[in-house]
């Protein structure tokens, strides 16, 4: 790294203006785009993100899904992250769906984030689970109680699925939470977590009216979830020091006037770090395969087999083997957990060939099937600044041109697209185990800022509150409530 000279025009107010709730906005409104939207720039971005390009891990997809996991020679660039387990990738995806939903943006036209609606309330209130509640979205709820969620058996004893209609469409508040088996089963875990907390409210708190039971259970679920996000997910992703500094000393860059908004520097760049952590294949469970063997599968295949039970981990269907055993994804202490992939500029090869269910009618120039290319093109759509300018504006050390030498042929080693910069910063500064200074500060400030701006969050209503539901180790206090504790309490651990 090098601390480049700080130029006066890079030191800008945190934001150029205040944004209203329900829209996207900017953290660094006066910084210019990293590049002009020209055919040559688009061509360069497509080249950086193309299959077989500098971001492709070049996994040997001719191998079996199991071999891609257990034999590192077939997936050499997908190195293990000792700081996180495999489930944090998909927990991060679930959190994204709780905060943002933009179905309108195009890769081909520029967009002012002020005029792009966020179809999700920008908070950590589990809108993607609760919808608008039993009164507005009754199809999500069990009408025999009025306050618990519907869940349905999957066809394997003791295993469950989200509810589905006759065409296998998931009856959930956000359709994206059925994109793959793992995210769908996280959605199920939250449905069951709420249902278990409803039992607690009835038996321990002695509430009897359905509406009161729902409201209190929802509050307890939300606050335990929010605590886990800050004290486990954020700290593992951004580092204890960054999170503690934002909590103790406040936010420096993410500010608003009336209500929180979602900055495009977060949604289009910093928070897309999770794409670099997706592995080509996973062990979904221990007994769903033939003869009660483990079920291994690719995260996607370009053309999945039987749509009623594909040979990959895509969502949108129900079958007896399509469930998750969580000890693979989160560390229950039984030796079965698998590590996450490091955060770096290498993406699994499967993500360069997204299936038709994700990218309809792909075109290598205008609608690429490569997730890397799509992410990079969005930097032009939203006129994002370079990583170097953002780092200077934040008064942080800037990566040297040598740290970005592979972008020199494209002319981006000193004006790097922010997403690529944040991935490379994590690899250079933190060995890929967590985000680097720029990425960590943006992510931590937005998460904590959303909670501080939400009048119903525990940070706003009761800053001294601590979790009280049981933890994996009964001798520990509620401060240790983690995703494992949530899964255990939900009955899916």
Secondary structure by P-SEA (a helix, b strand, c coil): ccccccccccccccccccccccbbbbccccccccccccaaaaaaaaaaacccccccccccccccccccccccccccccccccccccaaaaaaaaaaaacccccccccccccccccccccccccccccccccccccccccccccccccbbbbbbcccccccccccccccccccccccccccaaaaaaaaaaaaaaaaaaaaaacccccccaaaaaaaaaaaaaaaaaaaaaaccccccccaaaaaaaaaccccccccccbbbbbccccccccccccccccccccccccccccccbbbbcccccccccccccccccccccccccccccccccccccccbbbbbcccccccccccccccccccccccccccccaaaaaaaaaaaaccccaaaaaaaacccccccccccccccccccccccaaaaaaaaaaaccccccccaaaaaaaaaaaaaaaaacccccccccccccccccccccccccccccaaaaaaaaccc
